[in-house]
């Protein structure tokens, strides 16, 4: 469907992969910067003109005639829908989006790299990031369907922009995520203090922590610093979905166990299910990086994601469709993709990728009046765990969908930009199932 041309070109031309660290460094923010005076939010339930259109209870903030649900952009006019066009056997039908109705849990989402340059342009003192349609667009593309299942909290943060990643490739250094992590953890602290107590039950609400790419690195650090092994917080974790990040886990046990510095988490286990008869697990971590390798191959050395050289460890790979059905972790299963459309990102003939033009330069987004397009039966996927020279390779290997994501191709970024889209229906169902399991335990 599309490629992140800026990053992919760097990978090809310079022969270097733009790798995302397993967790952002928790060190000091760059000199001359300071914590924000208060968190800045892309989406915050109950805030005035919340782009995600949720009030404090998670219900629609703005009612739409006919009962449909729409969302807006912070700096652009117009509203878009999350209705989905189902494309199957040459025919299409519209599946209406179910508006939120007091969702029982929360989702705390950290979006991936979308800023071409720093936001704000001058990162000095506590100057906050400004309204960002790109952050809203990627939020809708990756977690929009979850608005029916959770209140969605999305902090804006001073992320390392694409320009910093380009400099990192040229100099062979990693981008500095410390400032962005500081903003994300400040937002989490505010969420936990001011919003996580349910106003009706007066109990802690369940929360799903979600991140992709740079956002996955920051979310992993947030979990490590604020949740993992914290007895007052960890029980509220419904799950963590960390996609497109190199989250390292032990190969022979679900978590580090308190004494494994090479594991991303010591007490948060990898989501696993023994069989279809076992309940869907919750309070655990799932994630993957997607590739569409030629048959019989694995991501080669230098690939950006999925490779670990640490003995006894691998990079996290969880197929959400397999977890839902209770299939084996490495089973091949049908996937339920939900691809964002040109309508969702407010694309035009001049800028077909709309608010994500800086990231998705070589794009063929589906063109439908709905926000998403769904293609049942188009893809299958399986987590592949392989031993390779120098370590292990773990990735969600995709088959099918050549017309949507292109033919098989080895290495590089894989299908990084499409990580969420390829299983978005499965991820949404997984959050719903995990929330249902968490609810009775929390009472």
C-alpha positions in Angstrom: 0.0 0.0 0.0 2.7 2.5 0.9 6.3 3.0 1.9 8.0 5.4 4.3 10.1 6.8 1.5 12.3 9.1 3.6 13.4 6.3 5.9 13.5 3.6 3.3 15.7 5.7 1.0 18.1 6.2 3.9 18.2 2.5 4.5 18.9 1.8 0.9 21.3 4.6 0.1 23.4 4.5 3.1 23.1 0.8 3.9 22.0 1.5 7.5 18.8 0.6 9.2 16.9 3.2 11.2 16.5 1.1 14.2 14.1 1.9 17.1 15.6 1.2 20.5 13.7 -1.2 22.7 13.1 1.6 25.2 13.9 5.3 25.2 16.7 6.4 27.4 15.5 7.7 30.8 18.4 10.1 31.0 18.4 13.9 31.2 16.6 15.9 28.5 18.8 18.0 26.2 20.4 21.1 27.8 18.3 24.3 27.5 15.0 22.4 27.7 12.7 22.1 30.6 9.6 20.1 31.5 6.3 21.4 30.0 4.3 23.6 32.2 1.5 21.0 31.8 0.9 18.2 29.4 -0.3 19.0 25.9 -2.9 16.6 24.5 -3.7 15.5 21.0 -6.8 13.8 22.4 -8.1 14.1 26.0 -11.6 13.0 27.0 -13.5 16.0 28.2 -11.2 18.7 26.9 -12.8 21.5 24.9 -13.1 20.6 21.2 -11.4 17.2 21.7 -10.4 16.1 18.2 -11.2 12.5 19.2 -14.8 13.6 20.1 -15.0 11.9 23.5 -16.4 13.6 26.6 -15.1 12.8 30.1 -17.2 9.6 30.2 -15.9 8.6 26.7 -19.2 9.2 25.0 -19.5 11.4 21.9 -18.7 15.0 22.7 -20.4 16.2 19.5 -23.6 14.5 18.4 -23.9 13.9 14.7 -27.3 13.8 12.9 -28.3 10.2 12.2 -26.2 8.8 15.0 -22.9 8.5 13.1 -19.6 9.3 14.8 -17.1 11.7 13.4 -13.8 13.2 14.5 -12.0 16.4 13.6 -8.5 17.8 13.2 -6.9 20.4 15.5 -5.7 22.8 12.7 -7.9 21.9 9.7 -11.7 22.2 9.0 -13.9 19.3 8.3 -14.7 16.0 10.0 -14.1 12.4 9.1 -15.7 9.1 9.9 -14.4 5.7 11.0 -17.0 3.8 9.0 -15.4 1.0 7.1 -15.8 -0.2 3.5 -15.6 -4.0 3.4 -14.1 -5.2 0.1 -14.7 -8.9 -0.6 -15.1 -10.9 -3.8 -15.2 -7.8 -6.0 -18.1 -6.3 -4.0 -18.1 -3.6 -1.3 -20.4 -2.8 1.6 -20.2 -0.1 4.3 -19.9 -1.2 7.9 -21.0 1.7 10.2 -18.7 2.5 13.1 -20.3 2.0 16.5 -20.1 5.2 18.5 -18.5 4.9 21.9 -20.9 4.3 24.8 -19.1 4.9 28.2 -16.2 2.6 27.4 -15.1 0.6 30.5 -11.3 1.0 30.1 -8.8 3.6 28.9 -6.2 3.6 26.1 -3.0 5.6 26.5 -1.4 5.9 23.0 2.0 7.2 22.0 2.1 7.9 18.3 5.1 7.2 16.0 7.5 9.6 14.3 5.4 12.0 12.3 7.2 15.4 12.7 9.4 16.3 9.8 11.2 18.9 11.9 11.1 19.7 15.6 7.7 20.7 17.1 8.1 23.4 18.4 10.8 24.5 16.0 12.9 26.0 18.8 13.1 23.4 21.6 14.1 25.7 24.4 12.8 25.9 27.9 9.3 24.6 28.2 7.9 25.7 24.9 5.1 23.2 24.1 4.4 21.4 20.8 1.7 23.1 18.7 -1.5 21.7 17.2 -0.5 18.9 14.9 -2.8 17.4 12.3 -0.2 14.7 11.5 -0.4 13.4 15.1 -4.2 13.3 14.9 -4.1 11.6 11.5 -1.8 8.8 12.6 -3.9 8.5 15.9 -7.0 7.9 13.8 -5.2 5.5 11.4 -3.7 3.3 14.1 -6.2 3.4 17.0 -9.3 5.1 15.7 -11.5 2.0 15.9 -10.6 1.6 19.6 -12.6 4.7 20.4 -15.6 2.3 20.7 -13.8 0.3 23.3 -11.8 2.8 25.4 -11.4 6.4 26.4 -8.4 7.5 24.3 -5.6 9.6 25.8 -3.0 10.8 23.4 -0.2 13.1 24.7 1.6 15.4 22.3 5.3 15.2 22.8 8.5 16.8 21.7 9.6 13.7 19.7 12.8 13.2 17.7 11.7 14.3 14.2 12.4 12.7 10.9 15.2 15.2 10.4 16.9 13.9 13.6 16.7 10.3 12.3 18.3 11.4 9.0 21.2 13.0 11.0 21.4 9.8 13.0 21.8 7.7 9.8 24.5 10.1 8.5 26.4 10.1 11.7 25.8 6.6 12.9 24.2 7.8 16.1 20.8 7.1 17.7 18.3 9.9 18.0 17.8 11.3 21.5 14.3 10.3 22.7 14.8 11.7 26.3 12.9 14.9 25.8 9.9 13.2 24.3 9.9 10.5 27.0 9.9 13.3 29.6 6.7 14.7 28.1 5.1 11.2 27.8 5.8 10.3 31.4 4.5 13.7 32.6 1.3 13.1 30.7 1.0 9.6 32.2 1.5 11.0 35.7 -1.3 13.5 35.0 -3.5 10.7 33.6 -2.9 8.4 36.5 -3.5 11.2 39.1 -6.5 13.0 37.6 -8.3 10.6 35.2 -7.7 7.0 36.1 -10.1 6.9 39.1 -13.6 6.0 37.7 -16.1 8.7 38.7 -18.8 6.2 39.3 -17.1 3.2 40.9 -14.3 5.2 42.5 -12.0 2.4 41.6 -8.9 2.4 39.3 -9.8 2.0 35.7 -8.1 -0.5 33.4 -5.7 0.9 30.8 -4.2 -0.3 27.6 -0.8 1.2 26.8 -0.2 1.4 23.1 2.8 2.6 21.0 4.4 2.3 17.6 8.0 2.9 16.4 9.4 5.8 18.4 6.1 5.7 20.3 6.7 2.0 21.2 10.2 2.9 22.5 8.7 5.7 24.7 5.8 3.5 25.8 8.2 0.7 26.7 10.2 3.1 28.9 7.0 4.4 30.5 5.9 0.8 31.3 9.4 0.0 32.7 9.5 3.2 34.8 5.9 3.5 36.0 4.2 0.1 35.7 6.5 -2.9 35.7 6.7 -4.2 39.3 4.7 -1.4 40.8 2.0 -3.1 42.9 -0.2 0.0 42.9 -0.2 0.4 39.1 0.5 -2.9 37.4 -2.9 -4.5 38.3 -4.6 -1.8 36.3 -2.8 -2.7 33.1 -5.2 -4.4 30.7 -2.5 -4.9 28.2 0.4 -3.2 26.4 0.5 -3.2 22.5 4.0 -2.3 21.4 4.3 -2.5 17.6 7.3 -1.7 15.4 9.7 -1.5 18.3 12.6 -3.7 19.2 11.2 -4.9 22.5 13.6 -7.6 23.8 12.2 -10.5 25.9 13.7 -13.7 27.2 13.3 -16.8 25.0 12.6 -19.3 27.8 10.3 -17.4 30.2 7.6 -14.7 30.0 9.5 -11.9 31.7 12.9 -11.0 33.2 12.0 -12.1 36.7 13.7 -9.2 38.4 17.3 -9.9 37.5 17.6 -9.7 33.8 19.0 -6.4 32.6 18.6 -7.4 29.0 14.9 -7.9 29.2 12.6 -4.9 28.5 10.4 -5.9 31.5 11.0 -7.8 34.7 7.4 -8.6 35.8 5.2 -7.8 32.8 4.8 -11.0 30.9 4.6 -11.6 27.2 1.0 -12.4 26.3 0.6 -16.2 25.7 -2.3 -18.6 25.6 -1.9 -22.4 25.9 -4.9 -23.3 23.8 -8.3 -22.1 22.7 -9.8 -23.5 25.9 -7.6 -21.1 28.0 -8.9 -17.6 28.6 -7.6 -14.6 26.7 -4.6 -13.3 28.7 -4.5 -9.8 30.1 -2.0 -7.7 32.1 0.6 -8.7 29.5 2.6 -7.3 26.6 2.1 -8.0 22.9 3.7 -6.7 19.8 5.5 -7.4 16.5 7.2 -5.9 13.5 5.8 -7.0 10.2 7.7 -8.2 7.2 6.8 -9.7 3.8 10.0 -11.7 3.2 10.5 -13.9 0.1 9.5 -17.5 1.0 12.0 -19.3 3.1 14.0 -16.2 4.1 14.3 -14.1 7.3 15.1 -10.4 7.7 18.8 -10.2 6.9 21.5 -8.5 8.9 21.1 -4.8 9.0 17.3 -5.0 9.0 15.7 -2.4 11.2 13.5 -4.6 13.3 13.2 -8.1 14.8 16.9 -8.9 15.2 18.5 -9.6 18.6 22.2 -10.5 19.3 21.7 -11.0 23.0 22.0 -14.7 24.0 18.9 -16.1 25.5 16.7 -13.3 24.2 14.6 -12.4 21.2 12.5 -9.5 19.9 8.8 -9.6 20.9 6.5 -11.1 18.3 2.8 -11.8 19.1 0.3 -12.5 16.4 -2.9 -11.0 17.8 -5.1 -13.2 15.6 -3.4 -16.3 17.0 -3.8 -15.0 20.5 -7.5 -14.5 19.9 -8.1 -18.0 18.6 -5.8 -19.8 21.0 -3.6 -21.0 18.1 0.1 -21.8 18.6 2.3 -18.7 18.8 3.9 -19.5 15.4 0.6 -20.6 13.7 -0.4 -19.1 10.4 -3.7 -17.4 10.7 -6.0 -15.1 8.6 -5.6 -11.5 9.5 -8.2 -8.7 9.7 -6.6 -5.6 8.1 -8.2 -2.2 8.3 -6.4 0.2 6.0 -6.8 4.0 6.3 -8.3 5.7 3.3 -7.5 9.0 1.6 -10.7 10.3 3.2 -9.4 9.6 6.7 -6.3 11.7 6.3 -8.1 14.4 4.3 -6.1 13.7 1.2 -6.6 15.5 -2.1 -5.6 15.1 -5.7 -2.6 17.3 -5.0 -1.7 15.7 -1.7 -3.2 12.2 -1.6 -1.7 11.4 1.7 -3.2 14.5 3.3 -1.8 15.2 6.8 0.7 12.3 6.6 2.3 13.5 3.4 5.7 14.0 5.1 5.7 10.4 6.2 3.9 8.6 3.3 5.4 10.1 0.2 4.9 7.0 -2.0 1.3 6.1 -1.2 -1.7 4.5 -2.8 -4.3 4.8 -0.1 -7.6 3.2 -0.8 -10.1 5.8 -2.1 -13.5 5.4 -0.4 -15.8 7.9 1.3 -15.3 5.9 4.6 -12.4 6.2 6.9 -11.2 2.6 6.5 -11.2 -0.2 4.0 -11.3 -3.8 5.1 -10.1 -6.8 3.1 -11.1 -10.1 4.6 -9.1 -13.1 3.4 -6.5 -11.0 1.8 -3.7 -11.6 4.3 -2.4 -14.4 6.4 0.4 -14.0 9.0 2.6 -16.0 11.4 5.2 -15.1 13.9 8.5 -16.6 12.8 11.2 -17.3 15.3 14.5 -18.2 13.7 18.1 -18.6 14.8 20.3 -16.6 12.5 24.1 -15.9 12.5 24.8 -13.7 15.5 21.5 -14.1 17.2 17.8 -14.5 16.5 15.2 -13.0 14.1 11.5 -12.6 15.2 8.9 -11.1 13.0 5.3 -11.3 11.8 5.7 -12.7 8.4 2.8 -11.7 6.0 1.5 -13.5 2.9 -0.9 -12.2 0.3 -2.1 -8.7 -0.4 0.4 -7.9 -3.2 -2.0 -5.3 -4.7 -2.2 -3.5 -1.3 1.3 -3.7 0.1 3.4 -4.9 -2.8 5.2 -8.1 -3.5 7.6 -9.8 -1.0 10.8 -7.8 -0.3 13.7 -8.6 1.9 14.9 -6.6 4.9 15.0 -2.9 5.4 12.0 -1.6 7.3 9.7 -4.4 6.2 6.1 -3.3 6.4 6.8 -1.0 9.3 4.5 1.8 8.2 1.7 -0.7 7.9 2.2 -2.5 11.2 -1.0 -1.4 12.8 -3.2 -1.5 9.6 -2.4 -5.1 8.8 -4.0 -6.5 12.0 -6.1 -3.5 13.2 -9.3 -5.6 13.3 -7.6 -8.3 15.3 -6.0 -5.7 17.7 -9.4 -4.1 18.3 -11.0 -7.5 19.0 -8.0 -8.3 21.3 -8.5 -5.2 23.4 -12.2 -5.9 23.7 -11.5 -9.5 24.8 -8.8 -8.5 27.3 -11.0 -5.8 28.7 -13.7 -8.3 29.3 -11.3 -10.6 31.1 -9.8 -7.8 33.2 -13.1 -6.3 34.3 -14.3 -9.1 36.7 -10.9 -9.5 38.2 -10.7 -5.7 39.0 -13.9 -5.7 41.1 
